[in-house]
Amino acid sequence: MGYSCSDGCSGHEAGYEWAEENDIDDPDDCEGNSDSFIEGCQAYAEEKQAESHAHADED
């Protein structure tokens, strides 16, 4: 899972960190002015969804 960086990794990392700080768990909630920022946000959200599904499967 994950994305490769579009234009260097700074935007990707910023999007990932922003999503983490804002507890984003839906990739559709990711918006921004750069593809790399959005991809970073989506990567975090998809990881959160995967974790959520893994925990649900354990129950």
N, C-alpha and C positions, 0 to 999 in steps of 0.2 A: 504494500500500500504506500501511498505517498506520491509526491510530484517531484519532478526535477525542476530546478529553478529556471524561470523564464529569462530574466535579465539580471544575472548575478543573483546572489542569495539574500541580499539585504532586504528587499521587499518581501520576499517569501518569509524570512525570519520575522519581520515586523508584523505581517499578517497572522502568523502562527502565534506570536506573543500577544497580539491584540485579542485574538480569539480566546486564548487562555485566560487573559485578564478579565474578559467579559463573559466567560463561561458559555461560549457558543457551542452548541451541540447539533446544529442543523446547518449543513453546507449552504442551504438556500438563504441563510441569514448573512452570508458573507458578501459584502459590497465594498467597493473601493475604486480608486482611480487607476490602479495598475493591475495587470493580470497576475503578476507575481505576488502581490499582497493578497489578492483574492485566493490564489492557489494555496498560499500558506494558511490562510484562515480555513479553507476547505479541508486541508490536510488535518488540521487540529480537530475540526468538527467530526470528520470521518473517524478519527481515532477515538473520540469520545463516544460515538455511536457504537463502534466495535466493542469498546469496554462495557458499555451499557448492555449490549446483547450478550456478551460473555457472562456478565453477572446474572442476567436473567436466565441464562441456560443452566447456571449452577443451582438455582432455586428449585 
